[in-house]
Amino acid sequence: MAVRGNSIIKGVEINEIVRLLNKAYADEWLAYYQYFIEAKVVKGIMKDAAIAELTQHATDELRHANMVADRIIQLGGTPILDPKEWYTHTNCGYEVPKDFDVVSILNDSIKGEQCAISTYSSIAELVKDKDIITYNMVNEILADEVEHEEDLQALHDDIADFVESIKSNMK
């Protein structure tokens, strides 16, 4: 634990920050796996574009998990050690892919990103002007999550526009 580093935290309990970061840590691992497995099972139109996007997002989520774990340790906490506990601590959950078509996969992924944006926005609001290190880390992750939502939504919209174009040309 960084004793001097933690001494700059004012107005919020370190244990509460660790608790919230562990929930986010669980989310990141579940998001990593969700993107990883979705990239393996996705089918349909423009699936190669979806695979590239999902694979990149999986890499980013794993990087986020690493960042969050490092911060938990700096604060004197311990990241969740048992993967089974991710399900009991998660904010965003895990959506088992049931329908492997690109649009369904993208819808699930967009929903997950929206939850991550809400989660990190809440943490940022809590630690703003109280824990600058956590605040900066959370804002970096939040920027990635906003970009992920935009990337996924753009791909979703491109597919919808393409399908609509085909339908109207077939009339």
Disulfide bonds with the S-S distance in Angstrom:
Cys92-Cys115 2.10
